[in-house]
Amino acid sequence: MWKNVFAPKKEISKGLYSSAGLLAFILFLLTWSLLSYSGLVNPLFLPSPGKVVNTALDLFAQGDILKDIGISFTRVGLGFLLAAIIGVPLGILMGTLRIMEGFFEPLMGFIRYMPASAFIPLFILWIGLDEGEKMSVIFFGTFFQLTLMVMDVTKNVQNELIEVSYTLGASKAKIFSKVILPASLPGIVDTLRITFGWAWTYLVVAEIVGASSGLGYMIMQSSRFLRPDKIFVGIIIIGLLGLVTDTIFKFIYRASFSWMRKEGV
């Protein structure tokens, strides 16, 4: 069981894989507890795990945090959904047609290095302070990377498959629907999983300005009133929500592409 642990690209048992992940969380919690309970770090900067748990229980008992979770999840979900609806087809076209890649890739490659937070003043001017502005930040933060990653996935489809399809008389439309899309789909699902994780990282940025609800708003308000325990609760909830969505995408991947062997997924 142990001989393959440090062997490159070798399989290990599911139990060992899961135990390694659990061990990482335990070590993190032990380190956190040591620093906070021992007094090595001021509670103003690092609250204890017990304090964070009690704060979380109080917030859930009050009920307001459930509303914040629902609002934040809606913002992230809709912003990312819009990015996927536009980005996936566009990425497939860019990865398949050189003219589309030549037209879109230089501009998108340039824009994707621009920080989404720098565009918040423009989004406010263009859209206002409503929900559209917050979803636009999440859309902007994920769309360009998602599209370019889908393009790369599509470009990796073997040319031999396409040439054989032409030889068998397949039309261009059939090449897209019967060859390129099925061959790209596993990579596209993996890309969606990764970029959805990025969408969660833009949540606090999206809720910094003009928000009166949401987890990001709660975190920013807590920092103003020196409540690191509430900040930790918000951060942990965002992490758990991201972990849940990541697990859902992994389940979809396994259920849809069980014929593929992919380590760690």
C-alpha positions, 0 to 999 in steps of 0.5 A: 500500500505504501510503496506507491505513495511517493512514486510519480503518477502511481495510484493509491487507495481511496482510503489513503487518499481521503486520510491524507486530506483529513490529516491536512485539516487536522494539522491546520486545526491543531496549528490554529488552536495552538496559536490562539489558545496559547496566547501566542497571537492576540485574539484581536488578530486570531480568534480561537476555534471555539470562539468562531464556532460559538459566533457561527451558532449565534449567527445561525440562531439569529437567522440573518446569515442564512439570508446572506448565504442565499443572496451570495450564492445567487450572485455567484451562481448567476454571474458564473452561469452567464459567463459559462453560457457565453464562454463555453460556446465561444471557447469551443469556436475559438479552439476549432476555428483559427479565424475565431481564435485570431479575432478573439484571443489577443483581446481576451488575453489582454483583458484577462490580466486586468483586475476585476476590482479596478472595473467596479467604479465603471460597473457602478457608472454603467449599471448602478448599485443593483444586483447587476453590478455585483454579478458583473464583477463575478462575470468579469472575473471568470469569463475570460479565463473560462473561455480561454481554458475551454479554447485550449481544451478544444484545441487538444482534440486529436486532429486524427478524429476530425480527419477520419470523420471527414473521410467518412463523409461527416459534414462540418456541423456533424464534426462539431456535434459528434466529434469535437463536443463529445471529445471536449466535454470532460475537459470543459466540465473540469474547466467549469469546476475550476473557474466556479471556484474562482467565482467564489473568490470574487464574491467579497470584491463584488460585495465591497461597494453598494451592498447591504447583504451577503457574506462579503458585506458581512465580512467587510462590516465585521472588519470595521467593528473589529470582529475577527470571529465573524470574519472567520465565520464568513470566510469558512462558510464561503470555503465550505460553499466552494467545497460543496460546488466543487464536489458536485462538479466532481460527481457530475464528472464521475457520473458522466465520464466514468470511462475516463481515468483521471487521478484525484477527480 
